[in-house]
Amino acid sequence: RKEVEQDPGPFNVPEGATVAFNCTYSNSASQSFFWYRQDCRKEPKLLMSVYSSGNEDGRFTAQLNRASQYISLLIRDSKLSDSATYLCVVNRPSTNAGKSTFGDGTTLTVKP
Amino acid sequence: DAGVTQSPTHLIKTRGQQVTLRCSPKSGHDTVSWYQQALGQGPQFIFQYYEEEERQRGNFPDRFSGHQFPNYSSELNVNALLLGDSALYLCASNTGGGTDTQYFGPGTRLTVL
């Protein structure tokens, strides 16, 4: 079983739709959580950090459930420009350094 | 403010050869991590450098080695290349040993023939 698992999709939605992505992680020692966005053949870029209290940035809302070891990302009013792969990232501090573990990503295509 | 830079952008090698990839971290960052991203997968952690030392390593063989220089830039070396080493190699930087948000470079796309 992978340490971080995501539904690969693809998710194909019309403009204006609301879409939700889920991510589960297996290591309970994980301490920080992020969503990154990756466009085709480009590097990942930070979308938002994920906090236990939940956090919102415009049309994007991220939630963390530590008890269930589950992270979610909600996108409201989808735009064509939201089409990308969304990567869930879990950081687990070690004695010397943090280690980031990525999921394999969920692909979103927003259609007119 | 310069972001993370990597060179070269593309590279083609043959099996058995050796390759060196380079990374300069974002201004103000002192920690560099390297990742391998195969097609259709998420980035896989190779190792992280902080204070010129390898601080943590993922599940990669000893053919993968690295170095960090006093100016915080870093190199990734891969010996005895295999076809399966073909991937996008990403460098990410942050501060203080690497628990903060990482910023990625554009990557080096390595093709092994």
Interface residues (C-beta under 8 A of the other chain):
Chain A: V4 Q31 S32 F34 R41 K42 E43 P44 K45 L46 S49 L87 N91 P93 S94 N96 A97 G98 K99 S100 T101 F102 G103 D104 G105
Chain B: T31 S33 Y35 G40 Q41 G42 P43 Q44 F45 Q48 Y50 R55 Q56 G58 L88 L90 A92 G97 G98 T99 D100 T101 Q102 Y103 F104 G105 P106 G107
